Amino acid sequence: MHTYRKAWRPYIGPCDPCPPLQVKFYETPPQLYLGFQPYGLKQFDASTALFKGTLWPALYAPYTNPYERGEGE
């Protein structure tokens, strides 16, 4: 299983006007790791597929904000 969220550390210059983010994140879509669609791939039911935006669970990747502070931070 691949992780869809990746992290990288940007260059922080000495003259940056704003406090920098030490780590930045980006997401890769699940279809990058699937290749050709296999026969008989599991499917969501119709109402769930409409809610999630895809028919196949293998292509579903919910987005959560990596910069949002959780409780207790």
BELQUI-V19896 format. One record per pair of residues at least 6 apart in sequence whose ideal C-beta (glycine too) atoms are under 6 Angstrom apart, sorted by sequence separation. I is the first residue (numbers start at 1). J is the second residue. D is the distance in whole Angstrom. If there is no record, write none. Layout:
# BELQUI-V19896
i=I j=J d=D
i=I j=J d=D
This chain:
# BELQUI-V19896
i=49 j=55 d=5
i=54 j=60 d=5
i=12 j=20 d=5
i=52 j=60 d=5
i=44 j=55 d=6
i=43 j=55 d=5
i=43 j=56 d=6
i=9 j=23 d=6
i=10 j=24 d=6
i=41 j=56 d=5
i=42 j=57 d=6
i=7 j=23 d=5
i=8 j=24 d=6
i=7 j=25 d=5
i=5 j=25 d=6
i=6 j=26 d=6
i=5 j=27 d=5
i=4 j=27 d=5
i=4 j=28 d=6
i=31 j=59 d=6
i=30 j=59 d=5
i=2 j=33 d=5
i=30 j=61 d=5
i=25 j=66 d=4
i=4 j=61 d=5
